[in-house]
Amino acid sequence: MFNHLQELSPSFYHRTPVGQIMSRSQSDVLQLQETFELIVQSFSDVLSLLGIVTMMLIIDWQLALICLSIVPPLFFILGYWQKFARHSFMRIRRAIAMVNGEYNQNITGVRVVQSLNRQDANMAHFDDLNSEHLNANLEASRFSGALQPIVEMLIGIAMGFGVVFAGGMMAKGGALEWGVLVAFALYIQRFFEPIRHLTMQYSMLQRAMAAGVRIFEVLDLKPEVSDDPDALELPEIQGEIEFEDVHFHYVPGVDVLHDVNLRIQPGENVAIVGSTGAGKSTLVTLIARFADVTQGRIMVDGHDIRHVTRRSLAGQMSMVLQEPYLFSGTVADNIRYNNEDASSQEVVDAARTVGAHDFIINLENGYDSILAERGVNLSVGQRQLLSFARAVIGNPRIIILDEATANIDTQTELLIQRALQRVLEGRTSIVIAHRLSTVRNADKIIVLSQGRMVEMGTHNELLSQGGVYERLYAVNYGLISEPLGTIESNGDTYAALPDGGLAATPADD
Ligand SMILES: Nc1ncnc2c1ncn2[C@@H]1O[C@H](COP(=O)(O)OP(=O)(O)OP(=O)(O)O)[C@@H](O)[C@H]1O
């Protein structure tokens, strides 16, 4: 399950809350585990049942058949019961997943919960989910509870009608010895013991099956991006990236990227700018093949990235996300995350390269300091420096970076700027740029607006064009307060939006 979850595409995680995934991985797996215990227990019950039936048939087959005539109705009732009970057991699994999902969400976001004073509202919602869980359990208990009396009733009929009445009549008529009848009564009591057990286990098995169904629902999911059967290993690359007529959508019919054509030379530093929702993150995640283009192709050093293995592609690029995720463990472990074989010296070198060494040695235990989950015991800037070190230790040819927009102090900003220059040096880099200096220093700036590349050039070229970039630049860096009217770009006129973006299509008038 863990292995499979690690392979699934980001889109699965976009639509499935973490708590619900955890619920399937833990609570459902635990429930399924009972199946295996049940199988072992059932084995001895089935064996004794077979032994007893054989003995009964040997002693008196006619009386044995009369007593066993309750078995077909028992199966019929179990089949009928199972239809309803299963629905009820599934309801429990879904309800507990909702409870776990809500629980996880509120604990992870506890700071926001407290700052927005949502505790009471959240508790009320959590109560509702718990009530649903309780009701689902009550319903399932009623089903399980109903089964036992039904079985007991059938046993009573077999004892009363089979042994006492039919057996008594046979003994009275001399067709059966009284001693055999007594032996039969004892066997039949032992015969029903495993039947009782098996029906109870059947009920538990049904619960476990409901959990099993949910586990296989996940295991059966195919990663949206998987290696082509003939995929090649990507040889060592120079770092050239080419987008050819690339279109992409998350939801069919709603293109997020339209007709992107772009060539990035090895070693080139490219900045992507554009208003929020323009498609910047989408564009860069396509290079790392988190999803496949819906039209066109992306080439790295002339290889269509769909025809090479994901591991060989990912092994030659690093991605630094806007909110770097650090893992619990030591500082060194986190830097080594991209290259577990890296020596201590290489870890220090990587940290020096990005300018993280100084703050690390000032931590209580230097490189052996333990980080909390997500690195929350470090400042945002420090976390980012560590994520840079983690990226460069693998010595990737391509580096993709989503610059943090978080408010960091000028000192840290300077530190990060310097680190950034060293990180990008000599590699092909694509930076979703928010900082002035990154944009200015880039070899090429790409302006995205509503999924279209509307401009491309250096800072000075784009400024002198007086188009979208100039406007965006002025708005983003406070040179003007509000864009107005329309903007000319590549011969088209676009309506300028209040957030600094542009309308998707050229304005008619
Ligand atoms: N998983 C998703 N499912 C559906 N639509 C998505 C998904 N992720 C992004 N989008 C949509 O795709 C468009 C582009 O999003 P993207 O994150 O690439 O923008 P962006 O330019 O990086 O924005 P920002 O600067 O705010 O991070 C947006 O309209 C967004 O709503």
The ligand as an ORCA input file, in Angstrom:
! r2SCAN-3c Opt
* xyz 0 1
  N      -5.090     20.048     -9.575
  C      -5.783     20.932    -10.285
  N      -7.003     20.584    -10.751
  C      -7.711     21.442    -11.499
  N      -7.301     22.687    -11.831
  C      -6.104     23.099    -11.377
  C      -5.279     22.231    -10.579
  N      -4.138     22.901    -10.304
  C      -4.241     24.106    -10.879
  N      -5.413     24.235    -11.534
  C      -5.871     25.385    -12.317
  O      -4.918     25.637    -13.313
  C      -4.704     27.022    -13.482
  C      -3.216     27.325    -13.376
  O      -2.779     27.021    -12.072
  P      -1.259     27.165    -11.656
  O      -1.118     26.647    -10.273
  O      -0.408     26.573    -12.694
  O      -1.098     28.750    -11.656
  P       0.126     29.651    -11.213
  O       0.390     30.589    -12.332
  O       1.263     28.817    -10.750
  O      -0.497     30.439     -9.988
  P       0.188     30.973     -8.627
  O       1.141     32.060     -9.004
  O      -0.978     31.512     -7.867
  O       0.843     29.804     -7.968
  C      -5.533     27.724    -12.415
  O      -6.685     28.223    -13.055
  C      -5.906     26.636    -11.449
  O      -7.195     26.857    -10.936
*
